[in-house]
Amino acid sequence: MGRYTFYPWQHLREEINDLMDQALDSGPGWGRDKFPVWQPPTDAYETEGSFILEMELPGVDQEKIQVEARNGYLVVYGDSRRERDVTAGAYQVMERTYGPFARRFPLPADADVQNISARFKAGILTVTVPKKTKTSSRVQIEINEY
């Protein structure tokens, strides 16, 4: 067998490790009573001046969403509840997901954590993580006489 025979399983292993890290994290939004049931689909991209996350949270109240920068990660968590329960009958199709949700993304080294912003509109949470302004890596040093 070649060296890369089990490479396709590496992605699954990383996801399991991430879930274990999340379960052991004792911060708000995590823990035994709030273990995430689902992970909202998210697009993440980079522009010249920032990193952008766009997360689908249809039907979730803005008050139920928390966004934090913590321990080198951007953490988004909350809760989505069913508006009504069908008690007089039975569901024929149930495709929407309810319950606690959470996503965690590593923050890049050049993230300006103090100026992260978030907005929520039409079921889409957009989090903007600005990049720190770059200082010139080249500095002219004056040579003085003794």
GULUMRO-628898 format. One line per 10 residues: for each residue y, z, x of N, C-alpha, C. Coordinates in pm, whole numbers, plus 50000, padded with zeros to 5 digits. Layout:
N
Y,Z,X,Y,Z,X,Y,Z,X ~ ...
% end
This chain:
146
49881,50000,50084,50000,50000,50000,50124,50000,50087 ~ 50223,49926,50043,50346,49915,50119,50433,50039,50106 ~ 50534,50044,50186,50625,50158,50190,50701,50177,50058 ~ 50731,50068,49988,50815,50075,49869,50735,50066,49739 ~ 50605,50093,49744,50521,50080,49626,50571,50165,49510 ~ 50618,50286,49536,50659,50375,49429,50810,50377,49407 ~ 50880,50283,49465,51026,50277,49451,51072,50280,49306 ~ 51007,50208,49211,51055,50212,49073,51058,50353,49014 ~ 50978,50444,49065,50976,50580,49013,51090,50665,49068 ~ 51157,50619,49172,51265,50696,49233,51376,50724,49133
51410,50624,49053,51517,50642,48953,51479,50753,48854 ~ 51355,50752,48807,51307,50854,48714,51312,50992,48780 ~ 51272,50999,48906,51275,51126,48979,51417,51180,48988 ~ 51514,51092,49016,51653,51135,49025,51703,51186,48890 ~ 51666,51120,48782,51707,51166,48649,51649,51303,48617 ~ 51522,51323,48650,51459,51453,48627,51529,51561,48708 ~ 51560,51532,48834,51632,51628,48918,51768,51661,48859 ~ 51840,51559,48808,51970,51584,48745,51956,51674,48623 ~ 51854,51648,48541,51832,51732,48422,51801,51875,48462 ~ 51723,51894,48566,51693,52029,48611,51819,52098,48663
51902,52026,48736,52028,52082,48783,52115,52124,48665 ~ 52120,52040,48564,52201,52070,48447,52148,52193,48374 ~ 52017,52204,48362,51957,52317,48291,51984,52448,48364 ~ 51990,52443,48496,52010,52565,48574,52156,52602,48590 ~ 52247,52510,48560,52390,52537,48571,52429,52636,48461 ~ 52494,52743,48498,52526,52847,48401,52666,52836,48344 ~ 52735,52728,48370,52871,52712,48321,52876,52685,48173 ~ 52996,52682,48114,53010,52653,47973,52950,52517,47938 ~ 52893,52506,47821,52836,52380,47777,52693,52361,47819 ~ 52641,52453,47898,52503,52444,47945,52434,52575,47917
52309,52579,47947,52233,52701,47930,52127,52684,47822 ~ 52047,52785,47804,51934,52776,47711,51978,52750,47568 ~ 52088,52810,47527,52131,52792,47388,52201,52658,47365 ~ 52241,52588,47471,52314,52462,47455,52258,52351,47542 ~ 52128,52352,47567,52071,52246,47648,52096,52113,47580 ~ 52150,52015,47653,52187,51889,47589,52066,51817,47528 ~ 52085,51774,47404,51981,51702,47332,51993,51552,47360 ~ 52115,51507,47379,52137,51364,47401,52250,51342,47499 ~ 52252,51222,47556,52356,51182,47650,52426,51060,47593 ~ 52555,51073,47563,52629,50959,47508,52635,50842,47606
52623,50720,47556,52636,50604,47644,52777,50599,47704 ~ 52783,50566,47832,52909,50571,47905,52923,50450,47995 ~ 53043,50394,48001,53078,50292,48099,53169,50361,48201 ~ 53145,50336,48327,53230,50391,48433,53271,50276,48524 ~ 53400,50270,48555,53449,50166,48644,53567,50217,48725 ~ 53599,50141,48827,53706,50179,48920,53815,50074,48917 ~ 53940,50120,48915,54055,50031,48929,54120,50063,49063 ~ 54228,49997,49092,54295,50021,49220,54341,50165,49234 ~ 54386,50225,49123,54444,50359,49132,54364,50470,49068 ~ 54249,50439,49004,54176,50545,48936,54031,50508,48907
53959,50609,48864,53823,50594,48815,53829,50619,48665 ~ 53762,50535,48586,53768,50544,48440,53628,50562,48384 ~ 53615,50655,48288,53492,50673,48211,53524,50648,48065 ~ 53443,50568,47999,53457,50545,47855,53325,50583,47791 ~ 53330,50685,47705,53209,50741,47647,53211,50724,47495 ~ 53099,50675,47441,53087,50658,47296,53048,50791,47231 ~ 53135,50838,47142,53110,50961,47069,53144,50942,46921 ~ 53078,50846,46856,53112,50819,46715,53078,50937,46625 ~ 53170,50969,46537,53147,51077,46442,53164,51217,46497 ~ 53200,51231,46624,53219,51362,46684,53365,51402,46668
53389,51524,46623,53526,51574,46611,53582,51602,46750 ~ 53708,51566,46770,53772,51585,46899,53766,51732,46942 ~ 53775,51823,46847,53773,51966,46878,53638,52011,46933 ~ 53533,51931,46916,53399,51965,46962,53367,51909,47101 ~ 53468,51847,47166,53447,51784,47296,53519,51865,47403 ~ 53450,51890,47514,53509,51959,47628,53496,51869,47751 ~ 53602,51864,47832,53602,51787,47957,53648,51882,48067 ~ 53569,51892,48174,53602,51982,48283,53574,51916,48417 ~ 53653,51953,48517,53622,51921,48656,53571,52051,48714 ~ 53444,52049,48761,53382,52174,48805,53282,52147,48917
53297,52219,49027,53202,52212,49138,53175,52070,49186 ~ 53280,51988,49192,53265,51852,49242,53213,51753,49139 ~ 53208,51794,49012,53159,51706,48905,53260,51700,48792 ~ 53259,51587,48722,53329,51576,48595,53223,51601,48489 ~ 53245,51701,48405,53147,51740,48304,53207,51719,48166 ~ 53135,51646,48081,53176,51624,47942,53064,51677,47855 ~ 53098,51767,47763,52995,51823,47676,53054,51857,47540 ~ 52966,51880,47445,53010,51914,47311,52894,51919,47215 ~ 52927,51901,47089,52826,51912,46985,52857,51814,46874 ~ 52754,51751,46825,52765,51657,46713,52676,51708,46601
52733,51729,46485,52658,51784,46372,52654,51685,46257 ~ 52543,51689,46186,52529,51608,46066,52625,51659,45959 ~ 52690,51570,45889,52783,51613,45785,52712,51660,45660 ~ 52594,51604,45636,52519,51646,45517,52371,51642,45549 ~ 52299,51727,45485,52154,51727,45497,52097,51674,45366 ~ 51997,51593,45378,51932,51540,45258,51829,51643,45215 ~ 51862,51717,45108,51770,51820,45062,51692,51776,44938 ~ 51749,51682,44865,51682,51637,44743,51584,51522,44770 ~ 51576,51479,44892,51488,51367,44926,51449,51372,45072 ~ 51404,51260,45121,51363,51252,45261,51430,51132,45325
51461,51144,45451,51520,51032,45524,51418,50918,45531 ~ 51465,50797,45511,51382,50679,45529,51401,50622,45670 ~ 51525,50632,45720,51558,50590,45855,51656,50693,45910 ~ 51633,50737,46033,51726,50831,46097,51739,50790,46242 ~ 51845,50715,46273,51865,50661,46407,51977,50729,46483 ~ 52068,50795,46414,52179,50860,46484,52132,50991,46545 ~ 52198,51030,46655,52160,51149,46728,52259,51261,46700 ~ 52207,51381,46682,52289,51498,46655,52247,51611,46748 ~ 52339,51704,46764,52311,51821,46846,52399,51824,46969 ~ 52372,51918,47060,52452,51929,47181,52435,51805,47269
52544,51763,47331,52539,51650,47423,52609,51690,47552 ~ 52575,51620,47659,52640,51648,47787,52617,51532,47883 ~ 52717,51511,47967,52706,51415,48078,52776,51480,48197 ~ 52726,51451,48315,52786,51504,48437,52792,51391,48539 ~ 52911,51373,48599,52934,51265,48694,52991,51324,48822 ~ 52938,51286,48939,52996,51335,49063,53136,51278,49082 ~ 53228,51363,49123,53365,51317,49150,53373,51263,49292 ~ 53437,51147,49309,53453,51092,49445,53545,51181,49528 ~ 53533,51170,49658,53612,51252,49750,53762,51230,49732 ~ 53802,51110,49691,53945,51083,49676,53995,51103,49533
53921,51178,49451,53964,51206,49314,54077,51308,49314 ~ 54179,51281,49237,54292,51373,49221,54260,51462,49100 ~ 54183,51565,49123,54129,51649,49016,54239,51715,48933 ~ 54351,51747,48994,54459,51815,48922,54527,51727,48817 ~ 54506,51596,48824,54576,51505,48732,54482,51424,48644 ~ 54361,51472,48622,54267,51404,48532,54322,51411,48390 ~ 54310,51301,48319,54355,51298,48179,54244,51243,48091 ~ 54250,51279,47963,54150,51231,47868,54218,51202,47735 ~ 54166,51100,47667,54216,51069,47533,54096,51028,47448 ~ 54109,51050,47318,53999,51023,47226,54054,50944,47109
53998,50824,47090,54045,50739,46982,53929,50654,46932 ~ 53912,50651,46801,53812,50567,46735,53672,50590,46791 ~ 53638,50716,46819,53504,50749,46866,53479,50720,47013 ~ 53582,50683,47088,53568,50656,47231,53652,50757,47309 ~ 53585,50831,47397,53654,50922,47488,53680,50847,47617 ~ 53805,50841,47659,53841,50776,47785,53896,50883,47879 ~ 53829,50898,47993,53872,50995,48093,53919,50916,48215 ~ 54041,50945,48258,54099,50878,48374,54110,50978,48488 ~ 54046,50945,48598,54050,51029,48719,54131,50952,48822 ~ 54258,50991,48842,54339,50920,48941,54288,50941,49083
54316,50842,49166,54282,50856,49307,54399,50923,49378 ~ 54368,51003,49479,54474,51062,49560,54547,50950,49631 ~ 54677,50968,49645,54753,50866,49717,54711,50868,49863 ~ 54692,50751,49916,54645,50740,50053,54763,50751,50148 ~ 54741,50828,50249,54841,50835,50354,54796,50739,50463 ~ 54889,50691,50536,54857,50596,50642,54767,50661,50746 ~ 54663,50590,50784,54573,50643,50886,54624,50610,51026 ~ 54735,50540,51030,54793,50506,51160,54928,50575,51172 ~ 54941,50653,51275,55065,50727,51300,55111,50695,51441 ~ 55235,50654,51451,55294,50626,51582,55332,50758,51646
55284,50782,51768,55312,50907,51839,55405,50876,51954 ~ 55515,50950,51956,55614,50929,52061,55567,50996,52190 ~ 55589,50929,52302,55552,50984,52433,55680,51036,52497 ~ 55676,51164,52529,55792,51230,52591,55769,51248,52741 ~ 55879,51257,52814,55870,51286,52957,55852,51436,52977 ~ 55792,51473,53091,55774,51615,53125,55905,51678,53158
% end
